Amino acid sequence: MLTGPSEAEWEYAARAGREGLRPVPVEQLGDYAWYIDNSGDELHPVATRKPNPWGLYDLYGNVWEWLQDWYAPDQYAHSERINPQGPEQGDKKTRRGGSYHCPLHLVRPGYRSADKPDVRYSVVGFRLVAEPLHVSR
């Protein structure tokens, strides 16, 4: 089955086992992400910056990534600490990662934003997650 990552899954992958604002030093962010200071304010092909420490490309910058979870501004104040789940319903979906149009302070795993699911921008994309299909015998 193909789906987008949950917000918790996305952040876990983006942080790559590291703590702090970013899993790479801010001075090196331009090596890993397209953002307003280095993008020419244009979208760039996938995997043209370095991958994060776990080998994943484009988790920060280039395009915001739509996530599976509905958005709640206070979600983390009311959810489990391990693998928190988003609300069961809402009017906006969460997006993370920043884009080529964002200033540096928005290009980090912990920054959250949201939009209605039918909103379309050149700065928003998605990532697919493949889950193994379980076949009953």
Residue frames as qw, qx, qy, qz and C-alpha x, y, z in Angstrom:
[[0.000, 0.889, 0.457, 0.000, 0.00, 0.00, 0.00],
 [0.409, 0.270, -0.014, 0.871, 1.27, 3.49, -0.81],
 [0.268, -0.884, -0.384, 0.020, 0.56, 6.41, 1.47],
 [0.196, 0.765, -0.267, 0.553, 2.21, 9.61, 2.62],
 [0.466, -0.003, -0.688, 0.556, 4.12, 9.57, 5.89],
 [0.392, -0.816, -0.423, 0.047, 2.50, 10.62, 9.13],
 [0.000, -0.934, 0.192, -0.300, 3.87, 13.76, 10.73],
 [0.670, -0.620, 0.407, -0.007, 5.74, 11.68, 13.33],
 [0.885, 0.133, 0.330, 0.300, 7.24, 9.38, 10.67],
 [0.479, 0.788, 0.035, 0.386, 8.35, 12.35, 8.59],
 [0.217, -0.902, 0.294, -0.230, 10.00, 14.12, 11.53],
 [0.833, -0.379, 0.389, 0.109, 11.73, 10.92, 12.65],
 [0.805, 0.352, 0.269, 0.395, 13.20, 10.45, 9.15],
 [0.264, 0.886, -0.019, 0.380, 14.12, 14.14, 8.81],
 [0.422, -0.833, 0.328, -0.144, 15.94, 14.23, 12.15],
 [0.771, 0.391, -0.490, 0.110, 17.84, 11.03, 11.32],
 [0.805, -0.304, -0.408, 0.305, 18.48, 10.21, 14.97],
 [0.381, 0.184, -0.219, 0.879, 19.80, 13.66, 15.78],
 [0.193, -0.776, -0.517, 0.306, 18.54, 16.32, 18.19],
 [0.217, -0.396, 0.087, 0.888, 18.55, 20.09, 17.88],
 [0.424, 0.597, 0.067, -0.678, 17.04, 22.35, 15.26],
 [0.719, 0.556, -0.309, -0.281, 18.58, 20.50, 12.33],
 [0.957, -0.171, 0.188, 0.143, 20.47, 17.22, 11.83],
 [0.693, 0.310, 0.047, 0.650, 23.23, 19.17, 10.04],
 [0.309, -0.457, -0.183, 0.814, 24.97, 22.38, 11.14],
 [0.309, 0.849, 0.316, -0.291, 23.19, 25.50, 9.88],
 [0.050, -0.731, 0.444, 0.516, 26.42, 26.61, 8.19],
 [0.171, -0.166, 0.891, 0.386, 26.20, 23.47, 6.01],
 [0.521, 0.445, 0.596, -0.419, 22.45, 23.61, 5.28],
 [0.449, 0.676, -0.237, -0.535, 23.04, 24.88, 1.74],
 [0.076, 0.357, -0.904, -0.224, 24.73, 21.56, 0.97],
 [0.122, 0.181, 0.963, -0.160, 21.53, 19.69, 1.97],
 [0.201, 0.681, 0.651, -0.270, 18.62, 21.98, 1.11],
 [0.183, 0.398, 0.361, 0.824, 17.32, 24.45, -1.44],
 [0.149, -0.756, -0.511, 0.381, 15.93, 27.57, 0.25],
 [0.252, 0.948, 0.194, -0.034, 15.58, 31.24, -0.69],
 [0.247, -0.847, 0.359, 0.305, 19.27, 32.10, -0.17],
 [0.295, -0.400, 0.769, 0.403, 20.61, 29.47, -2.60],
 [0.537, 0.356, 0.765, 0.008, 17.71, 28.39, -4.83],
 [0.046, 0.008, 0.441, 0.896, 17.33, 31.41, -7.10],
 [0.487, 0.214, 0.384, -0.754, 13.69, 31.18, -5.89],
 [0.664, 0.283, -0.481, -0.498, 13.16, 28.21, -8.21],
 [0.934, -0.142, 0.263, -0.196, 12.27, 24.53, -7.82],
 [0.096, 0.626, -0.756, -0.164, 15.19, 22.14, -8.35],
 [0.770, 0.094, -0.590, -0.226, 15.36, 18.50, -9.45],
 [0.853, -0.492, 0.066, -0.160, 15.19, 15.88, -6.71],
 [0.902, -0.262, 0.126, 0.319, 18.46, 14.67, -5.13],
 [0.525, 0.688, -0.071, 0.496, 20.62, 17.60, -6.29],
 [0.240, -0.757, 0.427, -0.433, 21.71, 18.34, -2.69],
 [0.189, 0.275, -0.908, 0.253, 23.32, 15.92, -0.24],
 [0.635, -0.416, -0.601, -0.249, 21.12, 13.34, 1.54],
 [0.509, -0.720, 0.244, -0.404, 20.49, 13.55, 5.27],
 [0.194, -0.539, 0.805, -0.154, 22.54, 11.27, 7.58],
 [0.670, 0.069, 0.711, -0.204, 20.16, 8.36, 6.80],
 [0.281, -0.019, 0.756, 0.590, 20.51, 8.76, 3.03],
 [0.238, 0.716, 0.655, -0.041, 17.16, 10.50, 2.45],
 [0.287, 0.148, 0.257, 0.911, 17.05, 13.40, 0.00],
 [0.130, -0.380, -0.310, -0.862, 15.09, 16.64, 0.02],
 [0.384, -0.565, -0.705, 0.190, 13.56, 16.45, 3.48],
 [0.188, -0.713, -0.207, 0.643, 14.40, 20.09, 4.06],
 [0.073, 0.563, -0.280, -0.774, 13.78, 22.79, 1.49],
 [0.026, 0.007, 0.791, 0.612, 12.95, 22.50, -2.21],
 [0.456, -0.379, -0.436, -0.677, 9.23, 21.74, -1.57],
 [0.498, -0.250, 0.533, -0.637, 7.09, 21.52, 1.55],
 [0.253, 0.000, -0.950, -0.183, 5.88, 17.95, 1.96],
 [0.680, -0.300, -0.117, -0.659, 2.21, 17.18, 2.52],
 [0.001, -0.196, 0.929, -0.315, 1.75, 14.73, 5.36],
 [0.329, -0.322, -0.859, -0.222, -0.98, 12.25, 6.17],
 [0.232, -0.440, -0.674, 0.546, -2.01, 13.92, 9.45],
 [0.065, -0.863, -0.369, -0.339, -4.67, 16.54, 9.90],
 [0.327, 0.370, -0.310, 0.812, -3.28, 19.70, 11.47],
 [0.481, -0.806, -0.343, -0.020, -3.86, 20.88, 15.03],
 [0.201, 0.808, -0.297, 0.468, -1.76, 23.82, 16.22],
 [0.412, -0.612, 0.530, -0.418, -1.52, 22.38, 19.74],
 [0.902, 0.090, -0.380, -0.186, -1.20, 18.73, 18.72],
 [0.601, 0.255, -0.640, 0.406, 1.99, 18.00, 20.63],
 [0.221, -0.361, 0.484, -0.766, 0.63, 19.42, 23.87],
 [0.751, -0.071, 0.287, -0.590, -2.11, 16.74, 23.85],
 [0.884, 0.285, -0.317, -0.190, -0.54, 13.68, 22.21],
 [0.937, -0.270, 0.073, 0.209, 1.69, 10.76, 23.06],
 [0.208, -0.816, 0.429, 0.326, 5.41, 11.48, 23.23],
 [0.319, -0.223, 0.842, 0.374, 6.29, 8.41, 21.12],
 [0.079, 0.219, 0.809, 0.540, 4.72, 8.25, 17.63],
 [0.251, 0.409, 0.418, -0.771, 2.04, 10.92, 18.20],
 [0.257, 0.440, 0.778, 0.367, -0.99, 10.68, 15.93],
 [0.078, -0.093, -0.132, -0.984, -2.69, 13.68, 14.37],
 [0.501, 0.176, 0.415, -0.739, -6.37, 14.46, 14.89],
 [0.467, 0.250, 0.845, 0.080, -8.90, 12.09, 13.29],
 [0.339, 0.737, 0.508, 0.292, -10.39, 14.94, 11.27],
 [0.254, -0.582, -0.022, 0.772, -9.78, 18.56, 10.41],
 [0.506, 0.823, 0.214, -0.144, -9.87, 21.09, 7.62],
 [0.258, 0.852, -0.453, -0.049, -6.11, 21.41, 7.04],
 [0.969, 0.020, -0.112, 0.221, -3.34, 18.89, 6.42],
 [0.494, -0.760, 0.257, 0.334, 0.10, 19.30, 7.92],
 [0.742, 0.603, -0.120, 0.267, 3.13, 20.09, 5.80],
 [0.638, -0.684, 0.195, 0.296, 6.78, 20.11, 6.82],
 [0.801, 0.038, 0.284, 0.525, 10.29, 20.80, 5.58],
 [0.042, -0.735, 0.123, 0.665, 10.17, 24.27, 4.06],
 [0.723, 0.586, 0.342, 0.129, 10.70, 25.08, 0.39],
 [0.592, 0.230, 0.178, 0.752, 12.95, 26.80, -2.10],
 [0.020, -0.734, -0.224, -0.641, 11.02, 30.00, -1.34],
 [0.637, -0.728, -0.253, 0.013, 11.53, 29.87, 2.46],
 [0.015, 0.826, -0.454, 0.333, 14.01, 31.78, 4.59],
 [0.399, 0.329, -0.809, 0.279, 16.56, 29.74, 6.53],
 [0.266, -0.199, 0.668, -0.666, 14.68, 29.76, 9.86],
 [0.797, 0.100, 0.133, -0.581, 11.76, 27.78, 8.35],
 [0.760, 0.364, -0.527, -0.114, 13.93, 25.04, 6.83],
 [0.059, -0.364, 0.832, -0.414, 14.13, 22.61, 9.73],
 [0.304, -0.174, -0.929, -0.118, 12.38, 19.41, 10.81],
 [0.110, -0.395, -0.737, 0.537, 10.43, 20.94, 13.71],
 [0.212, 0.243, -0.003, -0.946, 8.69, 23.75, 11.81],
 [0.254, 0.407, 0.878, 0.008, 5.06, 22.94, 11.05],
 [0.271, 0.211, -0.143, -0.928, 2.62, 24.54, 8.67],
 [0.362, 0.344, 0.861, -0.101, -0.74, 23.56, 7.19],
 [0.291, 0.191, -0.317, -0.882, -3.14, 24.19, 4.35],
 [0.782, 0.231, 0.313, -0.486, -6.46, 22.88, 3.12],
 [0.664, -0.078, 0.698, 0.257, -5.89, 19.71, 1.07],
 [0.591, 0.654, 0.440, 0.173, -7.17, 21.28, -2.16],
 [0.026, -0.939, 0.193, 0.283, -4.60, 24.12, -2.06],
 [0.867, 0.262, 0.169, 0.389, -1.96, 23.91, -4.79],
 [0.069, -0.939, 0.265, 0.209, 1.36, 25.76, -4.84],
 [0.718, 0.555, -0.397, 0.137, 4.62, 25.20, -6.69],
 [0.018, 0.594, -0.662, 0.457, 6.30, 25.04, -3.27],
 [0.684, -0.209, 0.540, -0.444, 4.32, 22.01, -2.03],
 [0.544, 0.289, -0.738, -0.277, 4.91, 18.37, -2.94],
 [0.862, -0.322, 0.186, -0.344, 4.60, 14.94, -1.41],
 [0.072, 0.463, -0.883, 0.022, 6.60, 11.85, -0.58],
 [0.866, -0.090, -0.317, -0.377, 5.29, 8.31, -0.93],
 [0.320, -0.449, 0.789, -0.269, 5.94, 5.64, 1.65],
 [0.701, 0.092, -0.627, -0.327, 5.70, 2.00, 0.58],
 [0.556, -0.354, 0.617, -0.430, 4.47, -0.42, 3.21],
 [0.044, 0.139, -0.968, -0.205, 4.72, -4.17, 2.70],
 [0.697, -0.093, -0.268, -0.659, 1.54, -5.86, 1.62],
 [0.328, -0.211, 0.863, -0.322, 0.50, -8.58, 4.06],
 [0.611, 0.072, -0.579, -0.536, -1.05, -11.54, 2.31],
 [0.679, -0.235, 0.537, -0.441, -3.17, -13.97, 4.29],
 [0.346, 0.264, -0.859, -0.270, -2.67, -17.65, 3.50]]
